[in-house]
Structure formats: structure tokens, C-alpha cells
Amino acid sequence: MVLVAPLFEQAKVLAYQITGNGLRAYEGSVVSTKLKVSGIDVFSAGDFMGTPGADMIELLDKHGGVYKKIILEDDKIKGVVMFGDTADGPTFFQWMQDGKDVSEMRSTMLFSASGLGDSGHSGIDQASAMSDDTVVCGCNGITKKDVVDAITNEGLTTRKEITACTKAGGSCGGCTGIIDQILVSTLGTSFVESEHDPICGCTEMNHEQVKEQIQTKKLTLVREVMNVLDWEGEGCQVCRPAINYYIGMLWPEDSEDDRTSRIANERMHANIQKDGTFSVIPRIFGGVTTPDELIKIATVAKKYDVPTVKITGGQRIDLLGVKKEDLAPMWKDLDMACGYAYGKGLRTVKTCVGSEWCRFGTQDSTSLGIHLEKQLDHLWFPAKVKLGVSGCPRNCAEATIKDIGIVGVEGGWEISTGGNGGVHVVATELLCLVETAEEVEQIAKAYLQHYREGGRHNERCAPWQKRVGLDSIKAAVVDDLDNRKALVARLHAYLDAQAHDPWQARVQDADKGYEKFTEYKAIDIPVRVETV
Ligand code: SF4
């Protein structure tokens, strides 16, 4: 295999010689390469074999299909090789080039050097965590700042435009996923608001076209979608999770979740924190718990030396600083439902105490919130979803900045939708007024299934509602009763086919001896990656 970066550097030296711009000698290149070998992501840089007795750190996650090794010398990185999860490759390469002292992070950096996962809760995307001078495209020496400047100064909105402008991503193509992440983090919601943009640089097709093809051709595997639709390469961190979501949503009974096409937090079922540890948040339905449940959580927190226990804004309890090897045993000891606090699922249904306890309460918001959270648990969405239920218009559950806000009024409930309490705060818009809790449940389910089917992956309810218009959503969810029933039926069909608790599944796997959650040991790598 030949790498292009040394050829470019040699050509530069030759150009100096030919044009008489001074004598220069080629002194060798420190290179990195990222590629696919038999469908597996591989990254290597520097002296990744190491000499006998060399200082090295290894991580093996058999279940996750991940292996990472770093060779160190005097606390500085001399070489890196990564299989399966290569997201931190550019960061390690940058540290290697900078001669960074990594002694204080040697016990955690193989879990995550730059912070992986989505931008929800406490996870941060990899591009956002990169410094401006991190080299994104090793082949052409293009930094993150070069890409961001091209996007902001030249008004670029697609990876193709960035490659044409900066050359980033135009050689080996290994950095295209990072370029897409930079596009997302730089442009924010405007990245997904364009009607015509392809999903990412791996395809010319946009979200709607890909969904239509998956449905009409009955495509049920991520790889099948990429093959049939002439994908460029093996996909990236933008398109593969989107395809995986669309397949599961459209063909729940005929497809299986593709774990390799999920972001790191969703593969781990926990949020990776900036020090490489994880946060564990069990479900506390409607924010209502019991003394026994609190004692159990406290006992588990003490047993596993959890350094921080925090009450979240969603009325749950966050165990922060959990070691990776403690995740499965902790889930087993907790024996509580997974809170999906890490992914594009139902996060929380926040409730106030409502009419059962509050003297102002007109409706039983707590019971309705608990019921809705149980009904909507295990659903995957284009982006995370939060609900709020308040027992009267005083709105103590802050329902009107949720994806669905439900507020008790005299004689019924007010349902409003499309709110967002994030960076750009958006208040909900009134969808309808109903008399009973049963109607609330049916309309909430229909709205969310409508969003599941029409939303673009990574698009929250608020921009989706703005894009398609509240009137069209009202017509589909409120006015057309047959359509409402059909939407609810499709939501239940998904739950019947695919609903399961991911924590319990991993615990059962571990109990059967299918995996040891994390092992540190040397393995024979069956694939050789040669660099020149
Ligand atoms: S929203 Fe109304 S019912 Fe709920 S706690 Fe506040 S005042 Fe009480």
C-alpha cells in the first residue's frame, strides 16, 4: 500500500530543487493512514509495531470488535494502531506530532481521547472537541481551522465543496467522516435544513431519497443499502447511523440493529465522559422513585466507588465516573431499566406533582407522565425526545420547551409540540386540546410516529416541525382519525418487533459468558498494514 502524504512531501522537495528555490532534502515523513480492511476500520500512525519490551497500552473489546494499541517512549506517543473504532486516530496522530506528554491520561485515553458520541446530554462530538490546529486531513496537511474557515468564509455547505476548496478528503478519503462532523458542528441546524443536500459525501442522495429507496426496494441491511444505492466507500459516521435508523424504522420486523453503525455512546449504552469514564442513568419513570429504589442506587454507587451522584434536570439520578469494566455488573446490580440517556431515544417524561398533591392541580400529571414514559420506552427517534407533563397552566414541569408538552387545564389537556430547551430555545406550538388522558396518549404516539417517519436523522422535533409545518402535522395527527390510528399501529408494530432493554441484553450476554466486557491483553493482529 502506498500513502500519498510522503509523495506530496517528496514532490514538494523536488519542486524546490527544480525551480531553484533553495536546496532541500527529503527527511522522511511521519504518516498516518485510515482505511477499511475487510469492512473493518483501521488506523495506523508511526511505529505501531514497537520493539520488544516497548512501553505500550492496549485495549481489546471483543464484543464491540475494537482493538487499540499505543506505543509510548518517554510518555510520548511513538505509534498507534486501531481497529474497529478509529475515531480518535487523528487526535492521537496530532499528539504524536506535537510530542505531547500523555502520562496523566494513559489509563483513560484509549477509551476516548477527544470525547466521542453525539452532542446530547454530556457527550460531545469529536469535531467540537478538536483544537483548531488539529490536522484533519493528514494526506494534505489540512487543519480543522482550514476547514472551518472554508465553511464560514466561502459559505460551503457540503463535503464536496470543502474538498474542492481545501483538498481535505480528496486523497485517501479517511477523514471524510470528520469533515462531515465539522460541517455539522459549524453549521448547526442549517446543515440538515437544506432540502437538497445529500446525507453526506458518501452519496448524492438526500435523506428522503434514501428512505424511499429503502422502502421501495425493501433493503434491510446497512451494507445492502450502500451496495444497491452505489455508496462511495464504506459509509461514515454521518450516513451509517442514519441508514441504520431508517432501516429499523421502516422494516422493524425484518431487520436487526447494526451495532457497528451506531455512535460510540449508543454502542456502549452509556455516555462517555471527558475523562474516559461513563455515566449511568437508570430510568425513573415520571421522576417518581421509592425509598427502596434509592437505597439500591446508593448501595450500588458505594459498591462501585462512584465519585459523583447527581440529580439530573430530567428528574433522574446520574452515576458519574463509572469504569467501563464496571458497566455490566453495575447494570446487573441495579436491575433497573436503561434510561437511554446516551442516544436518540426517549430521554425523560418530566412531571410535576399534579392534582394528587398540589392544591393548584387540575389534572393528574404524574400518573399520565409515568404511563407515557412506559408506553414510549425503547423507541428510537431521529434525535433525542423529551416530554413534559404539568398538572395546571403554572407549568412547573416546563412542558412548553419539550418535544411534546402536555398541560392540564379545566376539563382536559392542552397538547403542544416542537419545543426545545437546548442552545436555541424554542417554545412549543399548540397542537390541540383534548378531554381525556387516553386521547393524549393516542395523539402523542401518533405525533412521535409521524416524526419517526418524516424526520431526518439528527433532526430534532423543533426543526422538523418548522420544516414540515404545524398545519400539516395537525392534519395528519389530529384531524385524520384513520391516519392517527395507522400511525399508532405502526408505532406498536415497531415496539412488538424490536423493543428490548439494552442493559439487560448485555447483562444476559455477560452471564452466558459470551463476552468479557473489556479485556487488556496482547493479541495477534491478523491484518498487516504497511506504510512507506
Ligand atoms: S404545574 Fe400546577 S399542578 Fe403542577 S405543581 Fe405546578 S402548580 Fe401544582
Residues whose N, C-alpha, C, O or C-beta is under 5 A from the ligand:
A	BS01	SF4	C352 V353 G354 S355 C358 F360 G361 T362 S390 G391 C392 R394 N395 C396
